[in-house]
């Protein structure tokens, strides 16, 4: 009976300290990054977070494009590929990034969105295998994002992503809580509050959404999430997950002593 009680306490502690792993990336769009390079005035930037929770991955992102000159960028026209070196292309990993456009100008695109990978999907397994490699600052292979990528030659822009940092956020019931340190825009609204937040907060430029009418890949599910997030202080010791094997060892020792 006592052992069962300790096991219950163990899993309660694990639930309380479980953290989301948030991997932050950013990049700049340009025709010069295409393979082969293309001369066009399209430019822009993207901030993208990949959150891992319970074996599932969530992509939260916002991006902007300018000098489109009437070029139409619709859902299904933005995909993430890789990882690969600059100047090379790869379709071994490829998923569409649906988005919502907030710009009224035909020359400018301001967009945000979210895309989820099911834990048992082929893409999720591929991502889980390569994520430890691309989340280092020493790798020369990285994910990249294409605009209008029916083929590499017809794309109008490419952004080679650069890994920024890993943040661990307390589990508040989901993995849809991105934060962007590289974005300059702020929003006073926050849809979730973190118990590890300090009195000084940085508002994220990520607003999470999706287009429900576009599901190009049956393995990819996109779930709408509204609002912006307040970033957690990753240096807060309370956000550090306790290793499972360590807790099991403690419980075993206590049970033996009793």
N, C-alpha and C positions, 0 to 999 in steps of 0.2 A: 504493500500500500504506500509506504514511504517512497519507494523507488518510483512508482507511478506519479506521485506528487512532484518529485524532482524533475521528471521528464516533462510534466506540464509546465513547470516553472521555466525549464530550458527553452521550450518552444515559444513561450510568452516573451522571454528576453530576446530571442532571435527575431521575432516579429517587430519588436520595439526598435531594434537597432538596424534593421535591414535598410540598405542604402541603394538608391538608383545610381548606376554608373553612367555619367554623362560625358561623352567625348565630343569636344568642340573643334570645328574646322571652319576655315574661311578661304576665300579665293576671289580673284578678279577675272571678269569675262573679257575676252578679246578675240578677234579673228586671227591674230598672230599665233594663238595657242592651238589652232586647229591643225589637223594632219591631213593634207598639207595646209600650210598657213594660207589664210584668205584675207584679202585687203577689203575691209569694210569698216564703217565708222562705229559699229555697235560696240558698246562698252558697258561695264557695270560691275557689280560685286555680289557675293553671296556669303551668308553666314549659315552654317548648318551644324546641328547637334544630333548625335546618335546616342539615344538612351537605351540601355539594356536593363530589362526588368523581367524576372521570372522566365528567362529564355526567349523573350520576345524583344524585338528591336523597334524603336520608334524614331523616325526621322522628323525633326522639326527644323524649319528653315524659313528664311526670308531672303529675297534677292531683288535687285533692281537692274533695269536695262535702260539705256538711253540711246538716242540716235537710231531708232528703229526705222524711221522713214517709211511708215506704212506697212512694214513687215508684221505679219500676224503671228503671234505666239500663243498657242492654245494649249489646253490640257492634253497631255500626250506628247507634247513637243519638248518637254524638259525631262531628261533622264540622267541618272548617275551611273557611272561605269567604273571599271578598274578592279584592283589598283594596277597602275602601270607607270612607266617613266614619262616625263615630259617629252612630247613629240611622238609618242606612240599611242596606239588605240587598242582597246580590248572590250569584248562583249561577253567575257566569261561571267562577269557579274553585271547585271543591267536591270534597273527597275525604274519605272516612271515616277516622277514627283509631281503630283497634282497640286494645284495652287488656286488662290483667289487673287484676282487683280484689283487693286484699289485705285489705280490711276485712271483718270478720264481722258488722258492724252493718248493719241495714236502714236506718238513719238517716244513715249516713256512707258515702262512697265514697272510697277511697284507691286510685289507679290509676296504672299506668305502661304504656308501650308504645312500639312503633316501627312506622313505615310507610315503605316505599320506593316511589319513582317510577322506573319504567324510563326510561332515557335517551331513548328514541324515542317516549315516550307524549305525548299531547296535553297532559296536566297538567304534565309536566316542561318542555315548551316554554313553556307559559304561565307557570310559576313562574320559569323562567330570564329571561323578559322583564320581569317585575315586581319581582324580588328587588332589583335595584339601586335601585329607587325606595323600597321599603318599609324598606330598611336605612339610612335617614337619619333624623335626629331632627327634620327640618323638614317631613316629609310629614304631611298631615292625613288620609291614607287608609292603612288598615292591615288586616291579616288579623283575622278574629274566629272564635271557636270557639263552636258551638252544642251544647247538651245536649238530646237528644230532638228533633232538628230535622226531623221529617217535614214540617212547615211552620213558618214563622217564628212563627205564632200559637200552635202547640202546644208550642213549645220551653219548657223550664222554666228555662233560664239561658243567658246569653251572656257571653263574655269578649272584650272588645276588646283585642287584643294590643298591647303596647308594645315597640318595638325597644330592646334593651339595648346590645349590642356585637357586634363581629365578632372571632372568635378564629381564629388559624391554628395547626393542630396538625400535627406531623410525620406523614407517612403511615406507618402501622404495618401496612398490609395491608388497610385497610378504612375505611369512613366512619362506623362505628358507635361513635364515642367522644365522647359529649356531655359537657359540663360545665355546671353551673348555678351562677352566682354569687349568684342571688337566693334559693336554697333554704337553709333552716336545718338540715335533717337531714343526717347524715353516715353513711357506711358504711365500714368498715375494709377491705372486700374490693375489689380492683381487677382487672379482667380484662385490661387492657393497660397497659404501661408506656411512657412517652414519653421519648426521649433528651433532650428539652429540659426535663424537669421539674426544678424547683429543690428544695432541701431542705425548703422549706415548701410543703406541698401542701394543696389544698382538695378534700375529697371531694365528689363530685357526688351530688345526690339523684336523678339520673336513673338508673333501672334500666330496661333496655331489654328489651321482650318483644313478643309479638304473639299474636293469637288466630288459629290456622291454619284454623279452620273457618268464617271469615267473609271473603269476598273480594267485597265489594259492587261493585267496579269492576274490570273485567278489565285496565284499564291500570295498576292499582295493585297492587304486590306487597308483601307483608309478610313480613319475615324475622325469626325470633326471635333475639334476642341477650340473653344473661343477664349480669347483674352490673352493677356501677357502675364509673365511670371516674375516674381521677385527672386533674385538669385540668392543661394545660400552661401554662407561663408565656409569654403571648403576646408579651412584650417581649424574649424571648430572640432574639438576632439570628440564631441558627442555624436558626430556624424560618421565615425569610423565603425565599420561592421566588425563584430566579434567573430573570429573564425569558428566554424562549426566544430572542427576537431578539438579545438581548445576547450570549448564549452562541454563537449562530451567527456573529455578527460577530467574536468572539474567534477562533473556529475558522478562519474565512475569512482573517483577518489572519495567523494563524500559518502556515496553508498557503501563503499568498503569500510570506511571508518565507523559507520553506523551499524 
